[in-house]
Amino acid sequence: MSGNRKRMLDQDEIDRGVQEVSELCVAMVDDGATGTVVLLIGGAALQHYGSERLTSDIDVVSNVPIVGLDPEKQLSFGGYASHTPSGVPVDVVLRNDDYAELYEEAAMYGRRIEGVPIPVVSPEYAVCMKMAARRPKDTADIDALLQAEMVDVPKARRLVKRLLGRYAVDDFDSMVREAAWRKEHG
């Protein structure tokens, strides 16, 4: 394996890591940290909506640092990289920038999915997060969600407009048209 290639997690590692994050959050609440909010985002979340994209870590949004996930490296956009007690890589996203409102709101409207111990970002908020990130893999993720018809397009459009601005709506509308064309023409 080359120096900059990350090893992809298998499903057992993802499930174990999410379970460990959940247990750490429950322990925090049991110790009096009321109001702790955590939300599964990123590749692990998208797999619950049918995405086949692999991931090298678990990404969660939290409103506070998670006790037991000690910071190993700061994330450039807010938060830190860590590992669960069993060694699963996890990024704890603590946004304090222009996108903080998006992440806080997404956490309030996380979806409960059977078998997943923490809420999962909804497809509509995932679209907003991925548009804000502006990386090629995020555009591909949006396309996959749209082609799979997992996104409530009118709702996502309203969120994009309110949280990312009018110009982002134009980009979103283009993504919707392109995804529909690709789905129709294979």
PyMOL commands that set and color helices and strands:
alter all, ss='L'
color gray80, all
select helices_A, chain A and resi 11-30+42-47+100-108+123-133+136-147+153-164+166-185
alter helices_A, ss='H'
color red, helices_A
select strands_A, chain A and resi 38-41+58-62+73-74+79-83+89-93
alter strands_A, ss='S'
color yellow, strands_A
deselect
rebuild
show_as cartoon
